[in-house]
Amino acid sequence: MGDKMKIGIIGTGYVGLPTGVGFAELGNTVVCVDKNENKIKALKNGKITLYEEGLEDLFHKNVKNGRLTFTTSIKKGVSDADLVIIAVGTPPHPVTKEADLRFVYEAVGEMADYLNQYTVIATKSTVPVGTGDQLEKIISEKNPKADFDVISLPEFLREGFAVHDFFHPDRIIVGTNSKRAEAVIRKLYEPFEGKTNFLFVKRRSSETIKYASNAFLAIKIHYINEMADFCENMNADVLEVAKGMGMDSRIGSRFLIPGPGYGGSCFPKDTQAMACMGRQNGTPMTLIETAIKGNQARKKKMACRILNMVQDISSPKIAVLGLAFKDGTDDCRESPAMDVVCELLQKGAEIIAYDPKALSTAKSILNDKIKYTDSLYNAAQGADVLVILTEWKEFKNIDFERLSQAMQRRKIVDCRNMLNAEIAKRHGFEYRGIGRV
């Protein structure tokens, strides 16, 4: 293998691209493969296809030094590779909600013929438990001479912090029983030796860990959202309650932030898939099932809260701040903000929205159903109510004086508890947060 490896990455989305850039930065030769010709053309022309803080500079640096290349050819990505990482999408099936493995199976079926030396094939895509067994079977049947190991290498990159998380992982989990594959992965992650936790487990355990982790965090978010509703009814403050809970080291303070519900590319998909696997295998996941239902209802509840502020207006003008599912990313997949916007549109609201990074992504989904603008004050112009749906830091520094001059009515629904309620009220705003009195 030499000092560094040749790595093929199949898929150039929010997992594949940061992973490819990261491994290239560590000195490996990385070939990123994607069937989307337009995406590969853009990447070859130096145009990055998604937003992640710090990614663009590393992308340009490693393209320039030749360590990072892009192709639509799986053959180019796989031939002579020491490691192939599968990072294609596993979207939920529209009916059953189980993970759709079409793209994983296609990629593995196509690469089988080009495995011309010992190769470790790692699934970074979140796949149902037992998928590794299926992939082994597909490759062996198609190319009986192939010398390979299939391992599970779950990703734990947070969107918005993917570059940071790649270089500062809190854990590296590897599912394999093969000592040969383990040696390849230890070599791959040599720069992190002594700096993070390594856990080598059975492949099926590794495949379960990502689902179990994400489902647990989703439940935690749903729990604090229900607690926020309780606090509102009991004149308690959920931020104070969450702070007190978080001081308990058994609970911890993270993911105890109330809001409009969980979203993004992982939590909705992985909770649905975990619940589906539970039903299929006779072990119903009742907590997860409840969190899924509660989270769906949460977005409708937030829309009702907003509309209640302007119930005396037949077609209210609503200024929406934030369309991405969280700050630090342009990803709008399963975004609670987008779901709330769709609910508001169904009720006849007129919406003008601003997001620092996700406007073009949102536009590709909502088209001209809403208006888009390039600043929060433009969004607020003539609005009957201002709504914060994504926790971008710049929203914290709102100039209330300027806002009051721009808006038709001084009403704010802060679904992320970003603003200081007392200051808002001093400027004459009717303010409503989440779980606060």
N, C-alpha and C positions, 0 to 999 in steps of 0.2 A: 504493500500500500504506500510505501514511502512515508515521508514526514506528514503530509497532509492527504486528505481524501478527495476523491471525486464523488460528488453528491448530486443525485437527480431529485428534483422536487416536482411532484406532479400536482399542479394546481397553484395559481398565483393570486389567491384571494387574501383575506385578512389573516389567515394562518400561514399560507405558503410563501407569500412575498416577504413578510418580516423574517420568517425562518430562513429563507434563502439568503437574504441580505446579511443576516446575522452570521450564518456559517461561512459566507464569503469573507466577512470582516475578520473572522478567526483564521483566515488563511487558506481555506479549502477552495477547491474549484467547484463551482455550483452551476448546474444547468437547470433552469426553471422551465417547465413544460406546461402549456395550456392549450386546449383545443380552440379557444376563442382567438381567432386570427387578428381581430381588431385590437384586442388587449395586448397580444404579443407584439404587434406592429408598433403600438404606442410605447411599450416598454423598450423595444429596440431603438426607438427614436428618442429615448431619454425622458419620456413622459410617464411619471409615476401614476398608477391607476387607483390609488386609494390614499386617504390621509391618515398618517400616524406621526405623532411628534417625533422628530429626529430621524425619520426613515429616509427622507429625500436625500440628505447629504451623504449618508452611508451608501445609498443606492447608486448615486452618481460616482462616488469614489471607487466602488468595486466594479462597476461597469467599465470605468476608465482603465483600471489596472488589469482588466481581462479575467478577473476571477468569477464574474457573474455574467452569464449569458442567458438568452431566452430563445425558445423554439416551440413550434407546434408539433415537433416530431418526438414521439416517445422513444424511438430508437436512439436518437442523439442523447436523450436524457439518461437512458438506462445502460447502453453499451459501455462496458468497462467501468461501470460505477461500483464503488465499494458499498454505497448505501443509497437506497431509493426511499424517499419519504412521500407517502401518499397524503396529500392535503386537499383533496377535492371535497366538494360539498356533499353533505348527507341530509338533504332537506326532509322535513316530515312528509309522509304520504298524505295526500289531501283528505283521505277518508279515515284510514286507521290511525294516522299520526305516528306510526312507527317510522324509524329512520329508513329513508330510501337509499339503498346501496348501489343503485344503477351505475353511478359514476365511478365508484370504487371498483366494482366488478369489471367494468369496461377497461379501466386503466390497468388492472392486474392482468386481465386476459390478453390485452395488447402487448404488455411488456414481457410476457413469458418467453416469447421467441427470441428476445434480445439479451437474455441473461447469459453472458458468455464467460463469466468467472464467478467465484463465490461472491454473492451479494446478499446484504441484509436488507430486507424490505420492511419498512416501519410504517405502521398506520398511525398518522397524527390526526386524521379525521376521527371524529367521535363516532365509533361504530358499536352496534349491539354486541353483547357478550357472545362469543363463539365465532365471530367474524373471521378471526385469524385462522381458525380451522378450515373455513371455507376457502380462504385465499390460498392456503397451502395446497388444497385439493385442486383448485382451478389451475395453478401453475404446474403442478406435477402431472396433471392429465394432459396439458397442452405441450409441455416440454419435459419429458421424463428425465432428460439428461441435466436439467438445471440444478446447479449447486447453490442453495439459498437457505435462508431462515426468515420466517415471518415473525416480527415482534410487534408488540404494542408499545407505542411511545407517545402517550397522551400529551396534548399541549395545554399549558396553563397560562397562556398569554392573555392578559386583559386588554380588550380593545381600548385604545387611547393611551395605553402604557406598554404596548407590545415590544418596543425597542428596549425600554428599561427592563422589562421582565425577561427578555431573552438573555440579556447580559447579567442580570441579577436574579436568577430563578430561586424561588423559595424551596423548590424540590424538583428532582428529576426522577421520574418513575419509569421503569422499564419492565415490560412483561415478556419474559423469555425463560426457557429452560436450557437454552443452548449456551455453553461456555464460549463457543466460538463467536456467537453474536454478541455476547456480553463483552468480550474483549474489544470488538469493533466499537461498541457504544462507549466503553470506558476511554478509548483512545479519542473518540469524537469529542467527549466532554472533559478531556484532560485539563483545559484551562480553568474548569470550575472545581477541580479536585480540592477538597478542603474548604471550599467557599460555600457549599450548599449541601443539602441532604440528598443522598442517593438511595433509592429503594429498588432493589431487583426482586420481582415477584413473579408468580405464575401469570401467563398471558391473560387468562380469563379474569384474574383478580385485577390486573391493570386495566382491562377493558371496562371493568365495573367501576373503578375508582373515580373516573371523570364524571360519570353519570351520578354516582352517589354524592360527590362533592357539590356539583351544580344543583342537584335537587335539594340538598340540605340548605344551601344558601338561598334558594328560591323560597323555601319554606320559612326561613328566617325573615326574609323581606315581607312575605305575606303576613307573618305573625306581627311584625311591628306596625304594619298598616292597619291590622285589626285593632291593635293596641291604641293606635292613634285615634280611631273612631271612638273607642271606649273613653279615652282621655277627653275628647271633645264633649262627650255626654256627661262626664263627671267633673268638669272644670279642673282637670289636671293638665299638665304640659308634657306632651310625649317626648320632647327633647330632654327634659329633666329626667323623665322616667328612663329613657334610653341610656342616658349618661350613668345613672345609678346602676342599671343592669350591666352595662359594659364594664363597670369596675370589677365585676365578678370575673375572675380569670377563666372560669369554666365556660362563660358565655362569650366574653369579648365584645368590643365595641363595634366591630365592622359589620356591615349589612344590617345595622339597626337604625337605618335612616328612612323615615316614612316618605312616601311619594305616590305617584300615579300608577304604581305597579312595576313589576320587573319586565324586562324586554331584552331585545338584542338577538344575536345569532345563536346564543347558547342556551340560556335558561328556558325559554318557551319550548324549544325543540327538544332539549335533553330531558326536561320533566315529562313531556308527552311520551317520549320514547321509553323512559324508565317505567312510567305507568303502564305502557303497552306491554313491555317485557314482563312486568309483574303479572298482568292479567293472563298473558299467554302461558306463563309457567306456574300458574296456580298459587301465586304469592301476591295478592293484591296490595298495592302501595296506597293505603287509605290516606295517609298524611299528604302525600304528593298529589293524589287525586283532588283532595280538598283545596290545596294551594292553587292548583290549576284553575278550578272553578272560581275561587275567590279572586284570583288575579284578573280573570276575564271580566268579572263584575266590577272590579275596581275602576277600570277605565270608563265604564258607563257612569259610575258614581261620580267620577271627577268631572265628566261632561255635565252632569246634572247640577253639580255644585257651581260650575261656571254660569250655566244658564239661569240658575236661581238668582244670581246677582243682577241679571238684566231681564227679568221675567216680564217687566212692563213694556218691553220693546219687541215689536214683531220680528224684525230682521236686524238683530244687534250686530254691530261691527266689533269684532274681537281681534285684538292684537296678540299674537302667539309668539312667545320667545322660546325658541328651541324646538327642533324637529328630530334631531338625532336621538338615539335611545339613551345616550349618556354623553357627558362632555368628553372632549379629546378625540372624537371620531366623527367621520361623516356617514357612518352606517345608520340607516333608518329601518333595517330589517326588524320586524316585530317591535318597533318603537312604540312605547306607551303614548308618546306625544302624537304620533301619527294616528293611532287608534282614537285618541281623544278628539283630534281634529276631524276625523271621519264622522264621529258621533255628532259633533257640533254642526257639521255640514248637513247631516240628515235632518237636523232640527231647524234648518233655514238660516243659519248664521252666515255672516259675511266675514271672511278671515283674511287677514294680512299677516304674514309670518316672516320672522328673521331668525337665522341660525348662522353662527360664525363660520361653519365649515360644511354644513349638510344641505345647503339650498339646492345645489344641482342634483344631488341624490334624491332629495324629496320631490323635486320637480319631475324626475323620471318616473315617479310613482303616482303623484297626485295630478300631474299635468297642469291644466289651467283651472282646476277646481278651486284653488285659492290664489291669492296674490302674494308675491314675494318681494322683499325689499332688503336693502343692504345695511340697514342700521336699526337698532331698537327704537330710536326716536321717530324714525320714519314709519315704523310699524305702529307706533302709538298715536300717530297723527289722526285726530278725529275719532279715536276708538272709544267705545262705551265701557270696555273692560280690558285690562291687560292681564295676560295669563303666562306664568312661567312654567314650562313643562320639561326643560332640560337644564341641568345644573352647571351651565357654563360660567366660569369665574367672572367674566365681564358683567354679568347680570347683577352681581353683588354690589357693583359700584354705580348703580343707577342714580342719576341726578334727579331727585324728586321735584325740584323746582321746574326744571326743563320738562319733565314728564307731565306735570300738572298743566303746563301751558299747552302742551301738544294734545292732550286727551279731551274728548268731548265730556266724559264723566270721569270722576276720580275713583275708580274701582280697580282693585288688584286681587286676583286669585293666584296665590303663590304655592303651586303644587310641589315645590322643592324646598320650602322654608328658607329661601335664599336671603330675604330682605329683613331688615329690622322693623318689626311691626310698629314700635313706638314712633320711630322717625316718620314712617309712612303716614301714621295717623296725625302726627303733628303738621304734616303738609296737607291735611284735609282729605286723605284717602280713606275710603272704606277698604279695609284690608282683611283678607282671610287666608290663613296658612293651613297646614295640615296638622291636626292633633294638638292645636294650641288654642288658648282661651284669650 
